[in-house]
């Protein structure tokens, strides 16, 4: 059984697409060629994030939605724009020995080897949408070039924070600092009373 047939059968078995939709996509593929995954998405039978999750499960790998991830800005800079764009990768997390890398194909061993060499760390690839990878790379370097923050926070999080009332954000900040032990609650209250 081909990889496309196995994927198609799994999508039907999981009731993500119908047998009719699979037949239509396979006929389209047979007459015009192309990748079944791309055809299913272009025909509107499946959303990319759902398809990526199924593919990841099928191939026993992890997947991620880059809209919910934080980019490791330091590693993006270390790799450099040329290599990031060449390999189409986005570093997400790291420790002293490995880095988690969002990739369109975590089984692309040539890319994994090249990035491991450049970063002197093992790479754990996670499957991500190629479109999200391109957008994340473009946004990262656009913010950097415009002098904007490149902290790696997803734009959705920044927009959510920006839309909150400042008094709520201030209360949340103070509570967070007290809970983490970085601010003494008694001293803060005493100062607030004194400034009243």
Secondary structure, DSSP 4 states (H G I P E B T S, - for coil): --HHHHHHHHHHHTTSS-HHHHHHHHHHHHHH---HHHHHHHTTSS-HHHHHHHHHHHTT--B--GGG----HHHHHHH-HHHHHHHTEEEEEE-SSEEEEEES-TT-HHHHHHHHHHHTSEEEEEE--HHHHHHHHHHHHHHHHTT---S---HHHHHHHHTS-HHHHHHHHHHHHHHTTSS-HHHHHHHHHHH-
